Amino acid sequence: MRFITRQEELILLAIFRLKESAYLVTIRKHLIQYTGKDWTVGALYVPLDRLRRDGYLDTFIGEATAVRGRNAIKYYRLTNKGSKALTDVKKVLDVMWEGYTEITEASKNE
């Protein structure tokens, strides 16, 4: 079993949360909003393609509209394999984080 990377995990979670509106621009905005890091479009192409090739994602092309200059958009959605990968990672992380409490300066002095 191959564990997905943290980057792949975040991308899959963004797609899960975005549901039917998950395409490159919305995925990028979502990741920037919730991670506070700048995700370039180029940095997303490779993992999105790898996740699709490995069966974690499906793609479909949306309707071209005048709003987008008659350009169609490629949307992403999780496959069963993608959902299972997220479930597997969550199970492992839940066990690994069990019992952890944040160590703060105040608690060090107690």
N, C-alpha and C positions, 0 to 999 in steps of 0.2 A: 504494500500500500504506500503510495506517495503522499506525503503531507504537502499541502499547498503552502506557499510562502506567505509571509505576513502581508506583502503587497497584494498578492492574489486574493487573500482573505478579505482585505478591505474592499477590493474591487467587487468581489462577489457579494459582499454585504451591501455595498452601494446599489448594485443592480437589484438585489432582493428588495431593498427599501423603496427604490424608484418604481418598481413594478413595470407597467406598460410604457413608462416615459423614460426608460433607461437607454440613452444613446450617448455617444462620446462626450458631448458638451455637458449634459446633465450629470453624467457620472463624474466628470472632472469637477464641476461646481460642488457637487455633494461631498467629494473627498476633500476639497479645499476647505469647505465649511466646517467639516467635522474633525479634520486632522490638524488644521491650522498650517498645513504645509502647501507649497505651490506644486501642483501636479501639472506638468506640461502635457500637452496633447501627445507629443512624441513619446513620452514616458508611458503612456497608456496603450499605445498601439501594440507593442510587443506582447505584454501580458494578456491583453484582450484576445489577440490572435492565438496565443498559446492555449489559453483557457478554452477557446472555441475548438481548436484542433484536438485537444485532449478530452473533449466531450463534456466539459463543465458548463458550457454556454451554447445556446442556439442563437442564431441571428435571423432577423427578418427585415425586409425593406418596407418602410412606410410609404404612404402615398406622397407623391410630389405635389406641393401646393404653391400657389402664387406668393404666399408669405415667405417661403424659403427660396424664392427665385426659381421655382419649378424643379428644385433639387430634392431627391428622395433621401431619407435618412435611414442609416442602418441601426436598428434597435437590437438590444441584447436581452436575453432572458435566461434564467437558470434552468438547467436540465435537472433530472433526478440525481445524476451523478454530482452536479454542482451543489445541490441541496445536501446531499449526503456528506460531501467534503466539509461543508460548513458545520454540520452536526458533529462529525468526527473531531474537528478542531475544537469546537466548543466543549465537548466531553473531556478531552485531554486538558484543555486550559482550566476548566472548572476544577478538576482534580488537582492540578498543579498549583492553582491559586488558593486552594482550600486552606483556611487557617491563617492566611496572610492578613496582617493589619498594617496600615501605613505607619511608618516610623516618622514621627515629626520631632522637631527640636523640643517641643514641650514634653513629649512622652519620654525622651531620653533623660530628662532631668528628674523624672519621678522615681 
